[in-house]
Amino acid sequence: MARRNVANPIALGGIFAALAVIIMAMGGMIPATTFICPAVCMLLLKALGKYFPPRVGWAWYGAVAILSLLLSPDKEAAAVFAAIGHYPLLKPAMDKLPLKWLWKTLFFNAVILALYWVLMHVFGMAELLAEFEEMGMVMILVTLLMGNATFFLLDMLLGTDLKRRRWRR
């Protein structure tokens, strides 16, 4: 009788978690990576979730979110990952819903708007409040629209299964 090795998910999860924390910490060096680093970490979660049960993915997400909030110099990027980084775990269930695009849009906008409200009003990130006041309402709406477009591109990327797909030359 073959024994299952329970150390494999733990080891791979630890390696992926360390890589994700490094990505989040490196993101503080380049200002444009505030939203790119959480997306890359979500792709790591997707890869981990492909081979192991969801409970390993939830544990990984929790560990990376906490470590990113503690260690990452870009607190906004760490907060974005903590708020929406669990999306690859929710995506299979959301894909089964009728009008899935509507629910995904509502989910993303509710989470992001709540996140930025908490960052500005609870944690008092004055630089965000000043940045949004400087941008004006039209640019804030354009930024939110671009965020939605980026979220749906990420959703499509998370939906591709590279192992089963055959590429033509």
C-alpha positions as CSV (number, residue, x, y, z in Angstrom):
1,M,0.0,0.0,0.0
2,A,1.5,3.4,-1.0
3,R,1.7,6.0,1.7
4,R,0.9,9.6,0.9
5,N,3.7,12.0,1.7
6,V,2.1,14.9,3.6
7,A,5.3,16.8,3.6
8,N,5.0,17.7,-0.1
9,P,2.3,20.3,0.2
10,I,4.0,21.8,3.2
11,A,7.3,22.0,1.5
12,L,6.0,23.4,-1.8
13,G,3.7,25.8,0.0
14,G,6.6,27.1,2.1
15,I,8.8,27.6,-1.0
16,F,5.9,29.4,-2.8
17,A,5.2,31.5,0.3
18,A,8.8,32.6,0.5
19,L,8.8,33.5,-3.1
20,A,5.5,35.4,-2.8
21,V,6.8,37.4,0.2
22,I,10.0,38.2,-1.7
23,I,7.9,39.4,-4.7
24,M,5.8,41.6,-2.4
25,A,8.9,43.0,-0.7
26,M,10.6,43.7,-4.0
27,G,7.5,45.5,-5.2
28,G,8.2,48.3,-2.9
29,M,11.2,49.3,-5.0
30,I,9.3,50.1,-8.1
31,P,6.1,52.3,-7.6
32,A,4.2,50.9,-10.6
33,T,4.2,47.4,-9.1
34,T,1.6,48.1,-6.4
35,F,-0.9,46.1,-8.3
36,I,1.4,43.8,-10.3
37,C,2.9,42.1,-7.3
38,P,-0.4,40.9,-5.8
39,A,-1.4,39.6,-9.2
40,V,1.8,37.6,-9.5
41,C,1.3,36.2,-6.1
42,M,-2.3,35.2,-7.1
43,L,-0.8,33.3,-10.0
44,L,1.4,31.4,-7.5
45,L,-1.7,30.6,-5.5
46,K,-3.3,29.3,-8.6
47,A,-0.3,27.0,-9.3
48,L,-0.4,25.7,-5.7
49,G,-4.1,25.2,-5.9
50,K,-3.8,23.1,-9.0
51,Y,-2.0,20.3,-7.2
52,F,-3.2,20.5,-3.6
53,P,-6.5,20.8,-1.8
54,P,-8.1,24.2,-1.0
55,R,-7.1,24.0,2.7
56,V,-3.4,24.2,1.7
57,G,-4.3,27.2,-0.5
58,W,-6.1,29.0,2.3
59,A,-3.2,28.4,4.7
60,W,-0.8,29.7,2.1
61,Y,-2.9,32.8,1.5
62,G,-3.1,33.5,5.2
63,A,0.6,33.1,5.8
64,V,1.6,35.3,2.8
65,A,-1.0,38.0,3.6
66,I,0.3,38.3,7.2
67,L,3.9,38.2,6.2
68,S,3.4,40.7,3.4
69,L,1.6,43.1,5.8
70,L,4.5,42.8,8.3
71,L,7.5,42.8,5.9
72,S,6.6,44.5,2.7
73,P,7.7,48.2,2.4
74,D,4.7,48.9,0.1
75,K,1.8,48.6,2.6
76,E,-0.7,49.5,-0.1
77,A,0.3,46.5,-2.2
78,A,0.3,44.2,0.8
79,A,-3.2,45.4,1.7
80,V,-4.4,44.8,-1.9
81,F,-3.1,41.2,-1.6
82,A,-4.6,40.8,1.8
83,A,-8.0,42.0,0.5
84,I,-8.2,40.3,-2.8
85,G,-5.4,37.7,-2.9
86,H,-7.8,34.9,-2.1
87,Y,-9.7,35.3,-5.4
88,P,-8.1,32.2,-7.1
89,L,-9.6,30.1,-4.3
90,L,-13.1,31.6,-4.9
91,K,-12.9,31.7,-8.7
92,P,-14.1,28.1,-9.3
93,A,-17.3,28.7,-7.2
94,M,-17.9,32.1,-8.9
95,D,-17.6,30.6,-12.3
96,K,-20.5,28.4,-11.6
97,L,-22.9,31.3,-10.8
98,P,-25.3,32.6,-13.3
99,L,-24.3,36.1,-14.5
100,K,-20.8,35.4,-13.2
101,W,-19.4,38.6,-14.7
102,L,-21.8,40.7,-12.7
103,W,-21.0,38.9,-9.5
104,K,-17.2,39.2,-10.2
105,T,-17.6,42.9,-10.9
106,L,-19.6,43.5,-7.7
107,F,-17.1,41.4,-5.7
108,F,-14.0,43.3,-7.0
109,N,-15.5,46.8,-6.7
110,A,-16.9,46.1,-3.2
111,V,-13.6,44.7,-1.9
112,I,-11.4,47.5,-3.5
113,L,-13.7,50.3,-2.4
114,A,-13.9,48.9,1.1
115,L,-10.1,48.4,1.2
116,Y,-9.3,52.0,0.2
117,W,-11.9,53.4,2.6
118,V,-10.3,51.4,5.5
119,L,-6.8,52.4,4.4
120,M,-7.7,56.1,4.3
121,H,-10.1,56.5,7.2
122,V,-9.2,53.7,9.7
123,F,-5.4,53.5,9.2
124,G,-5.1,57.1,8.3
125,M,-2.9,56.8,5.2
126,A,-2.8,60.5,4.5
127,E,-0.8,60.1,1.4
128,L,-3.6,58.1,-0.3
129,L,-6.2,60.7,0.7
130,A,-4.0,63.5,-0.7
131,E,-3.3,61.5,-3.9
132,F,-7.1,61.0,-4.4
133,E,-7.9,64.6,-3.7
134,E,-5.3,65.7,-6.2
135,M,-6.6,63.3,-8.9
136,G,-10.2,64.4,-8.9
137,M,-13.3,62.4,-9.2
138,V,-13.0,61.8,-12.9
139,M,-9.5,60.3,-12.6
140,I,-10.6,58.2,-9.6
141,L,-13.4,56.7,-11.8
142,V,-11.0,56.1,-14.7
143,T,-8.6,54.4,-12.3
144,L,-11.4,52.2,-11.0
145,L,-12.4,51.3,-14.5
146,M,-8.8,50.4,-15.4
147,G,-8.7,48.3,-12.2
148,N,-11.8,46.4,-13.4
149,A,-10.3,45.8,-16.8
150,T,-7.1,44.5,-15.1
151,F,-9.1,42.3,-12.8
152,F,-10.9,40.7,-15.7
153,L,-7.6,40.2,-17.6
154,L,-6.3,38.5,-14.4
155,D,-9.5,36.5,-14.2
156,M,-9.0,35.2,-17.8
157,L,-5.3,34.4,-17.0
158,L,-6.3,32.5,-13.9
159,G,-8.9,30.6,-16.0
160,T,-6.3,29.2,-18.4
161,D,-5.0,25.8,-17.8
162,L,-1.6,25.6,-19.4
163,K,-1.0,21.9,-18.7
164,R,-4.0,20.7,-20.7
165,R,-3.8,23.3,-23.5
166,R,-2.0,22.4,-26.6
167,W,0.1,25.1,-28.2
168,R,0.5,25.2,-32.0
169,R,3.8,26.0,-33.5
